[in-house]
């Protein structure tokens, strides 16, 4: 990969967007090219900006992270890291659903308190993004099947 790793941050919390931007931009190899507050905007920005990696929350208004991931992987395949606080509560089912939607990896978002919990994940998050940016992703037809066949459920 040449140049900086272009990252799109998708989270409905403006605070979380800014914290992630601050953490990720500490690494000179990473460039934040956009931020979205819902899945629909994430799809629009992915098509427009062509990021190398997307950091995606799950619970968002308008369109959740699972739906956005399915659509992005069906039409504009891009490595996606799911970063959500739901991982801890829902456990393995959330992880499997994220991977089934096309995400490359899943990571638990730190709680809002204590404040140092965000800084503790910085190095891990940066390493994951650098690794994920090298992943070769393929088109997932699951998102297309749902769109064109609303009465047919993928097996």
C-alpha positions in Angstrom: 0.0 0.0 0.0 1.3 3.4 -0.9 0.8 6.5 1.1 -1.3 6.8 4.2 -4.0 4.4 5.2 -7.3 6.3 4.6 -9.8 5.6 7.3 -13.6 6.3 7.6 -15.0 6.5 11.1 -18.7 5.6 11.5 -20.3 6.2 15.0 -23.4 8.1 16.1 -21.5 9.6 19.0 -19.6 12.8 18.1 -17.5 12.3 21.2 -16.4 8.8 20.1 -15.7 10.1 16.5 -13.3 12.7 17.9 -11.6 10.4 20.4 -11.0 7.8 17.6 -9.7 10.6 15.3 -7.3 11.8 17.9 -6.1 8.3 18.7 -5.6 7.2 15.1 -4.0 10.4 13.8 -1.2 10.0 16.3 0.1 7.5 13.8 1.6 9.2 10.8 0.6 6.3 8.5 -3.1 6.9 9.1 -5.3 9.6 7.7 -9.0 10.2 8.7 -10.8 11.0 5.4 -14.3 11.2 6.8 -16.7 10.6 9.6 -20.4 9.5 9.5 -23.0 9.3 12.2 -25.1 6.5 10.7 -24.9 3.6 8.3 -26.6 5.3 5.4 -24.1 8.2 5.5 -21.3 5.5 5.8 -22.4 4.0 2.5 -22.5 7.4 0.8 -19.0 8.3 2.1 -17.5 4.9 1.2 -18.7 5.2 -2.4 -17.4 8.8 -2.6 -14.2 8.7 -0.6 -13.0 5.1 -1.2 -11.4 4.5 2.2 -8.8 1.8 2.8 -10.5 0.8 6.1 -13.8 1.6 7.9 -14.2 1.6 11.7 -17.9 0.9 12.2 -20.2 1.0 15.3 -23.2 -1.3 15.4 -26.1 0.6 17.1 -26.8 3.7 15.1 -29.9 5.6 13.9 -31.2 5.4 10.3 -29.2 2.3 9.5 -27.2 0.1 11.9 -23.7 -1.2 11.4 -24.7 -4.7 10.4 -26.9 -3.4 7.5 -24.3 -0.8 6.4 -21.6 -3.5 6.4 -23.7 -5.8 4.3 -24.4 -3.1 1.8 -20.8 -1.9 1.6 -19.5 -5.4 1.2 -22.0 -6.1 -1.6 -21.4 -3.0 -3.6 -18.0 -1.4 -2.6 -16.0 -4.1 -0.7 -13.8 -2.4 1.9 -12.2 -3.9 5.0 -14.4 -3.1 8.0 -13.5 -3.2 11.7 -16.6 -3.3 13.9 -15.9 -1.3 17.1 -18.8 -1.5 19.5 -19.8 -1.5 23.1 -22.4 -4.2 22.3 -19.7 -6.8 21.9 -19.3 -7.3 25.7 -23.1 -7.5 26.4 -24.2 -9.7 23.5 -21.0 -11.7 23.3 -20.3 -14.2 20.6 -23.6 -13.7 18.6 -22.7 -10.1 17.9 -19.3 -11.1 16.7 -20.7 -13.8 14.4 -23.3 -11.5 13.0 -20.6 -8.8 12.3 -18.4 -11.3 10.5 -21.4 -12.8 8.6 -22.2 -9.3 7.4 -18.7 -9.0 6.0 -16.6 -7.3 8.7 -13.0 -8.4 8.8 -12.6 -8.0 12.6 -14.5 -7.1 15.7 -13.2 -5.1 18.7 -14.9 -4.0 21.9 -15.3 -0.3 22.4 -14.2 0.9 25.8 -16.8 2.3 28.2 -17.0 6.0 28.7 -15.4 5.6 32.1 -12.6 5.6 33.1 -11.2 8.0 30.6 -7.9 6.2 30.3 -9.7 3.1 28.9 -9.7 4.7 25.4 -5.9 5.4 25.5 -5.3 1.8 26.5 -6.8 0.5 23.2 -4.9 3.0 21.0 -2.0 0.8 20.1 -4.1 -2.3 19.6 -6.6 -0.4 17.4 -3.8 1.1 15.2 -2.2 -2.4 14.8 -5.5 -3.9 13.8 -6.2 -1.1 11.3 -2.8 -1.5 9.7 -3.3 -5.2 9.4 -6.9 -4.9 8.1 -5.8 -2.4 5.5 -3.8 -5.1 3.8 -6.8 -7.5 3.7 -8.1 -8.5 0.3 -11.9 -8.4 0.6 -14.4 -9.8 -1.9 -17.9 -8.9 -2.8 -20.5 -10.4 -0.4 -23.7 -11.3 -2.3 -25.7 -11.4 1.0 -26.5 -7.7 0.7 -27.6 -8.0 -2.9 -29.8 -11.0 -2.2 -31.7 -9.1 0.5 -32.2 -6.1 -1.8 -33.5 -8.0 -4.8 -35.3 -10.8 -3.1 -37.0 -9.5 0.0 -39.0 -12.8 0.4 -35.9 -15.1 0.0 -33.8 -15.6 3.1 -30.1 -16.4 2.5 -29.1 -19.8 4.0 
